[in-house]
Amino acid sequence: MIELEGVPELIDPVMICAFEGWNDAGDAASGAVAHLDREWKGEVFAALDAEDYYDFQVNRPTVWLDGGVRKITWPTTRLSVVRAGGGADGRGGTRDLVLVRGIEPSMRWRSFCNEILGFAHELGVEMVVILGSLLGDTPHTRPVPVSGVTSDPDLARTLDLEESRYEGPTGIVGILQEACTHAGVPTVSLWAAVPHYVSQPPNPKATLALLNRLEDLIDLRVPQGELPEDARAWQLGVDQLAAEDSEVAEYVQSLEQARDTADLPEASGEAIAREFERYLRRRDGQSQGGPGTPPAPGQPGGLAAEPGVADASYLRDTTSGRTRPPRPKPRDEGDETPPQDGPEK
């Protein structure tokens, strides 16, 4: 039974979902929802029953002390609501976001999706946006590719999105998208591609790219906080670690050449215009005292990516003791992450 006591009537609500696990390479998607929750001070109003959906030997509960009293936090999916202000032009009104953040469930996926849809129906959600991130053959030195995918042909045409053509194994992101589509709820998935040779979380550059694309989709200016600085630090750290290994540096260069060749047709036109308009909006918004720090051209979130200076010690892989990106391997060897569903390449 869905209880919504204490939840005010929402204004043009959009539900934004992300799930840790298979479809969250570099924790980019869950990091984006966590950022929205933190910046707009979300208030949790519901949590799904962990007993129904999680195997506690896979996702174990944690014990912590609160004033000397031992407490347990169970792995689950929580829903919070935030009131976001300002349209993408910095002058718009407000709209509410319903944030769904949790762990990919271990079982009963259809019931899980039905419960999420029940909340969406009761809250009058107008659209569901599901965030995901996957491992890809993309260089860390270039802007993060983000693809918008939908199963609705009309929505694809209206919002200039790709119509999903993926076939193969899927995660909860794919299942929830199809459940929403069959229920008649407009649904979009945004996918960020994370370099497979440096997949250790966090990846603030991919998180920032997802938020920039989300900003365009729902016409809201998202406060960026420290994300641009974190993204510059991340890129500089990977630059330094890759430079220690000539094979990795050569491999990154080959990815850069392939990416630049593929992007050449879009190098002048709509893509650059869209990024430049975003930069101008953020610059004007800051001059008016609006939230967020506008990324300058040449910085992550701006027209191109350029590293800054900061400590990259958090990039260490503590499980293996590596202090540099692992040597690239063929995709059918040594890759611990299974194929992930996402936009068709």
Number of C-alpha atoms within 10 A of each C-alpha: 5 9 10 12 8 7 14 9 10 17 17 14 22 23 24 23 25 30 25 21 18 21 30 26 28 28 26 32 32 25 26 26 24 16 21 20 21 13 17 16 14 19 16 16 15 18 14 16 14 15 11 15 20 21 14 13 7 9 15 12 13 10 11 11 9 8 6 7 7 9 11 10 10 16 23 20 24 16 21 19 24 21 16 21 19 18 18 20 16 21 14 13 12 15 19 18 25 26 24 24 24 20 20 24 22 14 12 11 17 13 12 21 18 15 15 20 19 13 18 20 13 11 20 15 21 15 19 24 23 26 28 34 28 26 22 17 16 21 23 24 20 16 21 23 14 20 20 25 26 25 21 21 12 13 17 17 12 9 13 12 20 20 19 18 12 14 10 8 10 15 18 24 23 18 15 23 23 18 18 21 17 12 12 11 19 19 24 28 27 23 27 30 27 29 23 23 23 21 20 18 16 18 23 26 27 31 28 25 24 29 25 20 18 23 17 16 16 15 16 22 27 24 20 20 15 12 20 24 20 23 27 21 21 25 25 21 22 18 19 14 19 23 16 13 14 11 13 19 17 13 15 23 14 14 19 18 12 14 15 14 11 11 12 9 9 11 12 10 9 10 12 15 12 12 17 16 12 23 19 15 17 25 18 15 21 15 9 11 9 17 18 19 18 22 20 19 15 13 19 29 30 21 20 17 21 20 20 18 13 15 12 18 10 13 21 16 17 10 6 7 8 11 16 21 23 16 14 16 11 7 14 8 8 9 14 8 15 13 15 20 21 27 22 12 6
